[in-house]
Amino acid sequence: EKPEIIAKTGWKTYDLLNAINETNFTKKYDYVSLLIGVNNQFNSRSIYEFEEDLKKIMDKIDSLKKNNGSTIIISIPDWGYTPFAESYNRESISYEINLFNNSLKNFAVKNDIKYVDITEISRKTLNQNDLLASDNLHPNGLMYLKWAKIIYEEWIDLK
């Protein structure tokens, strides 16, 4: 079936949480994926707030999936490696992205949830602009394809 995508570009964790709370879900899902947090980092939201929201989001996700359903947490891409970030402190961005990703990974390990790292692919954009959309910030179809292959191999293919 066609996937239901709840999140929108630019959302922070609390935006996603609000949308989940406001959506009337009528079925349970086999697969639920979560990629959230880059806009928390970009907007200087605290890691504490992120972790609190993450717990709430995952509680909601657990209620949306089938008993034998599967969840995956996807790491946050590093926008510091894009041309868009040229006037920002790239080292600081990467450091903060790593903090958020470590939090995601630790949460996944602690809760026996699959975790996949797509961050390293996003860090190739400094030398591979063919992975970016025309805004020089967001991924394009080629980068999404690379992410999808890794996610499939680590989540669906091995389930």
ChimeraX attribute file (.defattr): number of C-alpha atoms within 10 A of each C-alpha:
attribute: neighborCount
match mode: 1-to-1
recipient: residues
	/A:1	3
	/A:2	4
	/A:3	8
	/A:4	8
	/A:5	8
	/A:6	10
	/A:7	17
	/A:8	10
	/A:9	8
	/A:10	13
	/A:11	15
	/A:12	21
	/A:13	24
	/A:14	18
	/A:15	14
	/A:16	18
	/A:17	19
	/A:18	11
	/A:19	14
	/A:20	17
	/A:21	12
	/A:22	9
	/A:23	9
	/A:24	8
	/A:25	10
	/A:26	7
	/A:27	8
	/A:28	15
	/A:29	20
	/A:30	12
	/A:31	17
	/A:32	19
	/A:33	16
	/A:34	17
	/A:35	16
	/A:36	24
	/A:37	26
	/A:38	23
	/A:39	15
	/A:40	20
	/A:41	18
	/A:42	15
	/A:43	11
	/A:44	10
	/A:45	15
	/A:46	11
	/A:47	16
	/A:48	11
	/A:49	12
	/A:50	20
	/A:51	17
	/A:52	12
	/A:53	18
	/A:54	22
	/A:55	12
	/A:56	13
	/A:57	19
	/A:58	17
	/A:59	11
	/A:60	14
	/A:61	18
	/A:62	16
	/A:63	11
	/A:64	19
	/A:65	17
	/A:66	14
	/A:67	11
	/A:68	8
	/A:69	13
	/A:70	18
	/A:71	21
	/A:72	20
	/A:73	22
	/A:74	22
	/A:75	25
	/A:76	24
	/A:77	24
	/A:78	26
	/A:79	24
	/A:80	25
	/A:81	20
	/A:82	24
	/A:83	16
	/A:84	13
	/A:85	16
	/A:86	10
	/A:87	8
	/A:88	10
	/A:89	10
	/A:90	16
	/A:91	11
	/A:92	11
	/A:93	18
	/A:94	18
	/A:95	13
	/A:96	18
	/A:97	24
	/A:98	17
	/A:99	14
	/A:100	24
	/A:101	23
	/A:102	13
	/A:103	18
	/A:104	23
	/A:105	20
	/A:106	14
	/A:107	18
	/A:108	18
	/A:109	12
	/A:110	9
	/A:111	10
	/A:112	11
	/A:113	15
	/A:114	17
	/A:115	22
	/A:116	21
	/A:117	18
	/A:118	21
	/A:119	19
	/A:120	12
	/A:121	16
	/A:122	25
	/A:123	17
	/A:124	16
	/A:125	22
	/A:126	16
	/A:127	11
	/A:128	12
	/A:129	16
	/A:130	16
	/A:131	24
	/A:132	21
	/A:133	14
	/A:134	11
	/A:135	11
	/A:136	17
	/A:137	19
	/A:138	17
	/A:139	22
	/A:140	16
	/A:141	13
	/A:142	13
	/A:143	20
	/A:144	16
	/A:145	13
	/A:146	14
	/A:147	19
	/A:148	13
	/A:149	13
	/A:150	16
	/A:151	21
	/A:152	13
	/A:153	12
	/A:154	16
	/A:155	18
	/A:156	12
	/A:157	10
	/A:158	7
	/A:159	8
